[in-house]
Amino acid sequence: MVNVAIIGASGYTGVELARILCNHPHVRLTAATSRQYAGQPLAQVFPNLRKKTDLICENLSTQELCARADLFFTAVPHKTAMDIVPDLLAAGKKVVDLSADFRLRDVAVYEQWYQKHSAADLLQEAIYGLPELYRELIRNSRLTANPGCYPTSIILALAPLLKAGAIDPRSIIADSKSGTSGAGRAAQVGSLFCEVNDGFRAYKVGGTHRHLPEIEQEINTFLPEPVRISFTPHLLPISRGILSTIYAQLQPEFQQADVSLLYEQMYAPEPFIRLLADNNFPATQYVRGSNFCDIGFKIDSRTGRIIIMSAIDNIVKGATGQAVQNMNLMCGFTETAGLETAPFFP
């Protein structure tokens, strides 16, 4: 058994990590930190965890934490993670970081979109934690940067096409919709029930969302020259789920069967990618609570464009499930361990 701890257990990612880890066959959850709820049972803060854990939320120093676990999930905001992670690594621990602090390899790009980086020396070491693309690197990593939710849905949808040169990368438009849990658990007017119920709106329009450089970083690994894409996120009046609809100009030599083959070749062996048959399209309600990414596509013969759709649970494959998938690789466990439950329905 491997001892693991959650640093920052009071948010949606924290409770979802606890839910998954409490059922994991190869790990023991030994600590869950929270300044806000220090001294309270985790199952009192999150009643869904009753009879699943007896952990008490604690506000521990890094030194105290290092005595408790071998691998840490840092489920804290950006900037906070970069202050914690170096000390954990120096103590010989492994880390899966769920913040944005180690996702971008170029420190100048990070500082343009976030703030000054105090652990920039770790950016080149950190492995981008998308197992479908970086599995072997993750196995040998001591610091894995868990991807963002929107980037996960978009990169996975585009990777087979970009790898094969099947689309014009300059034509990519990504239109994504997310449930309100993506905004976090802290009280915000824009996330209140009366602000989102019966409504649907775009936000961070015009290339201003912080996930954009992360998406471009990863899609540009497939290309000889860097491109920029159009990305617009939207807020749905649902608790969890992301549906990304992505448009691109299809190269004329690729037809339906060719595209299907590209997806099959890349994703047929993948345990958490589900490819949908022709004229079947992803929906958020069929991935809720699971680590699956459902992908489907349609070629618009009238315009020559391909429309790719992907659906994930933003808290699971878009955050905590993928983090556990990365942990499994880093610790030598079966990659699917603790993640094999079917999606919730209805």
Secondary structure, 3 states (H helix, E strand, C coil): CEEEEEECCCCHHHHHHHHHHCCCCCEEEEEEECCCCCCCEHHHHCHHHCCCCCCECECCCHHHHHCCCCEEEECCCCCHHHHHHHHHHHCCCEEEECCCCCCCCCHHHHHHHCCCCCCHHHCCCCEECCHHHHHHHHHCCCEEECCCHHHHHHHHHHHHHHHHCCEEEEEEEEEEEECHHHHCCCCCHHHCHHHHCCCCEECCCCCCCCCHHHHHHHHHHHCCCCCCCEEEEEECCCCCCEEEEEEEEECCCCCHHHHHHHHHHHHCCCCCEEECCCCCCCCHHHCCCCCCEEEEEEEECCCCEEEEEEEECCCHHHHHHHHHHHHHHHHCCCCCCCCCCCCCCC
